[in-house]
Amino acid sequence: MSGAVPLFRRCFGTDPQVGWRAPGRVNLIGEHTDYNDGYVLPIALSLGVTVALARNGSDRLRLVSAQHGQDVATVALDALEPGALSDWTAYPAGVVWQLRRSGLDVGRHGGGLDIAVDGDLPGGAGLSSSAALECAAAMALDELLHLGLTRPQVAAHARAAEHDFVGMPCGVMDQYASLLCTQGHALFLDTRTMTTEQVPLDFAAAGLHLQLIDTRAPHRLVEGHYAERRRSCAEAAAALGVPALRDIDRAALGGALARLSDATARRRTRHVVTENIRVLETVRLLRDGRPDRIGPLLTASHASLRDDYEVSCPELDLAVDAALGAGALGARMTGGGFGGSVIALSVAEDADAIAAAVCEAFAEHGFAAPIRLDAHPAAGAARITVPPRR
Ligand code: GLA
């Protein structure tokens, strides 16, 4: 039983009516492409966030999290407005705000809500803990209030909550991964058409291992940098006369770069265009049953994010270099960057030596010890049963 249910009972003295768990994600490849109408290829993690909730009959939200001190925060429904909350409560409260503003009458049908949160997904590790929390809350509300939303609709609401209530101008990859990934598959998403394909992914069957390394490097000014990258991509697309950088393909890249006068815009454009190409090549190799060949694409993605998109940091670069030095077939930062996690693909026998090499390199550089996590493609959000109290 999830810790969210006993936490709920302890803090609110009643049983929750519904519970949902939503996973974090790692992106195999396709970074900073989802706000350029491009392609992404995430997998869901087995680690996630659980939300238990119930109507409370008042006009308030009461929220508690096992990871945030276990004190109950209270927010009046009428006080919900963008920027009003600056801590973890902004994510579930933002979902309530978003559903209300889109005309789904959360107030009339549900009134106030009690919400308890627990999870095993580390926050701040670039593994989408915020999207997991939004998605678990949104699925729980969908069930509680009989909203009848599809998962893509839930993803759109969760993203709108983060975008418009929290103020992080993210793309839609994280919410899609948390809701639409399936076990044993990577989710190939075209963020223009919003079409998806479940691409079978079984590294173990191919004698391979994908490890995830949380560098524990603190995110540095992530949101400002993220918004700035987003803006420069939109400006580059406008200068090139295309709706989005997705519209520049391999053949058009050279001409496009020659038309951009600004060197930074050229680098940003080159990253997005080449990253989209790398996603398509990765998907092609996986469809052909050749996961052993994707390593160089992962490593090229990292170099592009480091040199052209400039969203890496010393800890991420060191983890990638140490993993490659110890025999990884490919390695890259995953997620938004400026800290967070790295993935490294290797033959299964080399995985432990790679993890040890990364730890050793971090110790030599005086960085905090990194944490190795599980990265098997897991399922998207799922309902949890709330057992009757004994
Ligand atoms: C963050 C955002 C995603 C995506 C990645 C970079 O995780 O939430 O939408 O843009 O960064 O690929």
Residues whose N, C-alpha, C, O or C-beta is under 5 A from the ligand:
A	BS01	GLA	G30 E31 H32 T33 D34 C170 G171 V172 M173 D174 G335 G336
